[in-house]
């Protein structure tokens, strides 16, 4: 898996500039949505 820090670093590197509180809410309230967001990123570049 990918650590939270690496995931956030990747988002910033790609200039997606996430709001961490919003990401946390998505992860808790709709894990399928969060999984979709994560899968649509190039995970090979993250890990």
C-alpha positions as CSV (number, residue, x, y, z in Angstrom):
1,X,0.0,0.0,0.0
2,X,0.8,3.6,-0.1
3,X,1.3,5.7,3.0
4,X,-0.8,8.8,3.6
5,X,2.2,11.1,3.4
6,X,3.3,9.7,0.0
7,X,-0.3,10.0,-1.3
8,X,-0.5,13.7,-0.2
9,X,3.0,14.5,-1.6
10,X,1.9,13.0,-4.9
11,X,-1.2,15.1,-5.0
12,X,0.8,18.3,-4.3
13,X,3.4,17.3,-6.9
14,X,0.6,17.0,-9.4
15,X,-0.7,20.4,-8.2
16,X,-4.0,18.9,-7.1
17,X,-3.7,20.7,-3.7
18,X,-6.1,18.7,-1.7
19,X,-8.0,19.9,1.3
20,X,-7.0,17.3,3.9
21,X,-10.2,17.7,5.9
22,X,-12.3,17.1,2.8
23,X,-10.2,14.0,1.8
24,X,-10.7,12.6,5.4
25,X,-14.4,13.2,5.2
26,X,-14.7,11.5,1.8
27,X,-12.6,8.5,3.1
28,X,-14.9,8.1,6.2
29,X,-18.3,8.9,4.6
30,X,-17.8,7.3,1.2
31,X,-14.9,4.9,1.0
32,X,-16.0,3.8,-2.5
33,X,-15.6,7.4,-3.7
34,X,-12.2,7.7,-2.0
35,X,-11.1,4.4,-3.6
36,X,-12.2,5.7,-7.0
37,X,-10.2,8.9,-6.6
38,X,-7.1,6.9,-5.5
39,X,-7.4,4.4,-8.4
40,X,-7.8,7.1,-11.0
41,X,-4.4,8.5,-10.0
42,X,-1.3,6.8,-11.4
43,X,-0.5,4.6,-8.4
44,X,2.8,3.5,-10.0
45,X,4.1,7.0,-9.7
46,X,3.2,7.2,-6.0
47,X,4.6,3.9,-4.7
